[in-house]
């Protein structure tokens, strides 16, 4: 039995972004190693083995709250992918480093991200991609973030 809600939902801009996010997440998941989320892959991409990154910088770059970064880092620490250290220049800050295992996974994830992006670029015309990025930036302005 067909639902009456679908036509209404499909007409909502927000719902279509939700559908797009779910679709891109599923697409991307097919390229990532088992058990690695999109957020984890982005965090791995930000980190370098011998060069720590501040937790606050991770939050800024991923555009998520510090509490969300904390949970993400905790799961990745338990998995042996990252380690945290107090920053020597400011004991109130924490630096994140990749472990050797994290660096190996980072390399694998980076390759997967590039392959997935190439597949998307083949499937979606450049002008559509540019238009989407512009719309996302406009939404970010609406919520008070510069985009």
Residue pairs with C-beta under 8 A, 6 or more apart in sequence:
9 15
10 16
25 38
27 116
27 119
27 120
28 38
28 41
28 116
29 38
30 116
31 112
31 113
31 115
31 116
32 38
32 41
32 109
32 112
33 105
33 108
33 109
33 112
35 79
36 44
36 105
36 109
39 62
39 64
39 72
40 72
40 75
40 76
40 81
41 109
41 112
41 113
42 61
42 62
43 58
43 62
43 72
43 73
43 76
43 82
44 81
44 98
44 102
44 105
44 106
44 109
44 110
45 106
45 109
45 110
45 113
46 53
46 57
46 58
46 61
46 62
47 53
47 82
47 96
47 97
47 98
47 102
47 106
48 97
48 98
49 97
49 98
49 100
49 102
49 103
50 97
51 97
52 85
52 87
52 95
52 96
52 97
53 95
53 96
54 87
54 93
54 94
54 95
54 96
55 66
55 69
55 70
55 73
55 84
55 93
55 94
55 95
55 96
56 66
56 93
58 69
58 73
58 96
59 65
59 66
59 68
59 69
62 69
63 145
64 72
73 82
73 84
73 96
76 82
76 102
77 83
77 84
80 99
80 101
80 102
81 98
81 99
81 101
81 102
81 105
82 96
82 97
82 98
82 99
82 102
83 96
83 97
83 99
84 94
84 95
84 96
84 97
85 94
85 95
85 97
86 93
86 94
86 95
87 93
87 94
87 95
98 106
121 129
136 147
137 147
138 147
140 146
140 147
141 147
